[in-house]
Amino acid sequence: MVESITPIYEGVNILVEDYHTLAMRAYKAEGISGKCKDYILNIEQHLRNLNIEDQEVLKMIEAIRRIDVPKRETGAS
């Protein structure tokens, strides 16, 4: 078990989109360090290595994979 203190922002700029919408944003976003979806996938791996299960991260990963699978199957980019 890992104890932690996590600040939670509850201001007016909270994203309220569903996971599919957020995943589409992450899937399309790319910066100088790479693709946002890859960053999120790496977060999942690092958390798994630490035996941490974050339901919000897992929901986001699931949404990204639902987008990614059809694209791989059709060869789309």
C-alpha positions in Angstrom: 0.0 0.0 0.0 1.2 3.5 -0.9 0.0 6.5 1.1 -0.1 9.8 -0.7 -1.5 13.2 -0.5 -2.9 14.4 -3.8 -4.1 17.9 -4.4 -7.4 18.0 -6.4 -8.3 21.1 -8.4 -12.0 21.9 -8.4 -12.0 25.2 -10.2 -14.0 26.3 -13.2 -11.6 24.8 -15.9 -12.3 21.1 -15.0 -12.8 19.1 -18.2 -16.2 17.5 -18.2 -16.1 15.7 -21.5 -16.7 11.9 -21.6 -13.7 9.6 -21.9 -14.2 9.1 -25.6 -13.9 12.8 -26.3 -10.9 13.2 -24.0 -9.3 10.1 -25.6 -9.8 11.6 -29.1 -8.0 14.7 -27.9 -5.1 12.7 -26.5 -5.0 10.5 -29.6 -4.6 13.5 -31.9 -2.3 15.6 -29.7 1.4 15.6 -30.3 4.2 17.7 -29.1 8.0 17.8 -29.4 8.3 14.9 -26.9 5.9 12.7 -28.8 2.2 11.7 -28.8 0.0 12.4 -25.9 -1.6 8.9 -26.1 1.9 7.4 -25.7 2.5 9.5 -22.7 -0.7 8.2 -21.1 0.2 4.6 -22.0 3.6 5.1 -20.3 1.9 6.5 -17.2 -0.2 3.3 -17.0 3.0 1.2 -17.3 4.8 3.1 -14.6 1.8 2.9 -12.2 1.5 -0.9 -12.9 5.3 -1.3 -12.1 4.5 0.4 -8.7 1.4 -1.8 -8.2 -0.8 1.3 -8.3 -4.2 1.0 -9.9 -5.7 4.4 -10.9 -9.2 4.0 -12.1 -9.2 7.3 -14.0 -6.0 6.4 -15.9 -7.4 3.0 -16.7 -10.7 4.5 -18.1 -8.7 6.8 -20.2 -6.4 4.0 -21.5 -9.5 1.9 -22.3 -11.0 4.8 -24.3 -7.7 5.3 -26.2 -7.4 1.6 -27.0 -11.0 1.6 -28.4 -9.9 4.3 -30.8 -6.5 2.7 -31.6 -7.7 -0.8 -32.4 -9.9 0.1 -35.4 -7.2 2.3 -36.8 -4.7 -0.5 -36.6 -7.1 -3.0 -38.2 -7.9 -0.7 -41.1 -4.3 0.6 -41.5 -5.4 4.2 -40.9 -3.1 6.6 -39.1 
